Amino acid sequence: MKKYLVTFALITFIAACGGNAGNEKKGENTSASTGDITENPDYKAGLDLISKSDCLTCHKISEKLVGPPYQDVANKYAGSDTAVAHLAKKIIEGGQGVWGQTPMVGHPALSQADAEQMVKYILLLKTQ
Ligand code: HEC
C-alpha cells in the first residue's frame, strides 16, 4: 500500500512538471509573436525615411489628416504578399480613389527600395 502511494505521488509529480514546462513554452511563444515592433529593423529604417520626406504633413499614425492613417493602411493590406511593391509604386507615382477623391502627390525622387522600406514600416503599424 505504501509503495502504491509513493508511485502515485511520483506520477503526479512528473505530470505536474510536464504541465509547467508546457506552460513556460507557451509563454515564450506568445511574447515572441507579439514582440515590440520598434525592435524590428524595418521599423526604424522606414520611420527614418518617412521623417525625412513630406509624408507626415499628410499622414498620421492613427488619425486621418489629408491621407488615411497609417494604421488603417496597415490593416487594409495585412497579409497581402503584393502590398509592399504595390504601395511603393503608388507612393512614387501618386494616385487617388482608394481612400477617397483626394489625390496623393507622387514622389518621383524616391527609389523603389526606399519607398518599399517606408511601406514595411507602415505595415508594421497594423492593429488587427
Ligand atoms: C499631399 C498629401 C500627401 C503626402 C505628402 C503623402 N501622402 Fe500618402 N496619401 C495621401 C492621400 C490623399 C492618400 C489616399 C489616396 C487614395 O485614396 O488612393 C494617400 C495614400 C497613401 C497610402 C495608401 C495607398 C493605397 O493605395 O492604399 C500610402 C501607403 C501612403 N499614402 C504613404 C505615403 C508616404 C510613405 C508618403 C511620403 C513619401 C506619403 N504617403 C505622402 C496624401 C499624401
Residues whose N, C-alpha, C, O or C-beta is under 5 A from the ligand:
A	BS01	HEC	S53 D54 C55 C58 V66 G67 P68 V73 L87 K90 I91 G95 Q96 G97 V98 W99 G100 T102 P103 M104 V105 H107 M118
